[in-house]
Amino acid sequence: MAMVPWRAALTILILTGCAAPGVPPASSVPAAGVVMSTVSSPPSWRPGDRWVYSWTSGAETGVKTVEALEIREINGVSFYLVRVGDVESFYTRDLRWAGTMQDGRVTARMTPPHPLFTWPLEAGKGWTYRGTYGDRNGTTEFNDVFSVVAAEAVAVPAGRFNAWKIVRETERRDSDQYWYAPDVRFYVKWIGRRGDTQFEEQLREYHPAPRLIPEEPSTGSPSTR
């Protein structure tokens, strides 16, 4: 990826997935003993859905808010427009990260959109990605491998959740492990590396927008709040 200040890189790449050096491939990661159902389809986000994360990177700490703003059509394709800190990003409706926007104009793009998740999510699932990230600084080729390695119980400030752990392995020194919890429709924990910089995020608050039609309770991720 084109070099940008690390905070901007975290804001962008936290939406594009990754697996820390030394993370073993899916075949060698033991099961965590948590029983979860397959997540057959992507979650439905609504304008007003909001996730608040605590983050650490070296000696630095902070708080980051992710908020779904609207569903927008861009070139005939429907996307979620999401604010992450002071950056607006857009996802496909199946949660593939597509790029960033400013003043209604695309400022960075992932072609094709980057698949943090591929549905259904289930143990042993894997997928690959080849694509290009481009912004005003140039373009970078991606060649990534994703694996759903286990179902795990994860304790974060927002509570305890059952989640699918996903890793992404790359040809660079970028890496990620992240945990998707059906109860919050997104990740609850993320550990990643960008070059020499390692970071971690943990969910501290989840505020779903009101649903006029109640959804079926999740069978994949019972949580204790």
Buried (B, 14 or more C-beta within 10 A) or exposed (E): BBEBEBBBBBBBBBBBBBBBEEBEEBEEBEEBEBEBBBBEEBBEBBEEBBBBBBBEBEEEEEEBEBBBBEEEEBEEEEBBBBBBBEBBBBBBEBBBBBBBBEEEEBBBBBEEBBBBBBBEBBBEBBBEBEBEBBBEEEEBEBEBBBBBBBBBBBEBEBBBBBBBBBBBBBEBEBBBBBBBBBBBBBBBBBBBBBEEBBBBBBBBBBEBEEEEEEEEEBEBBBBEE
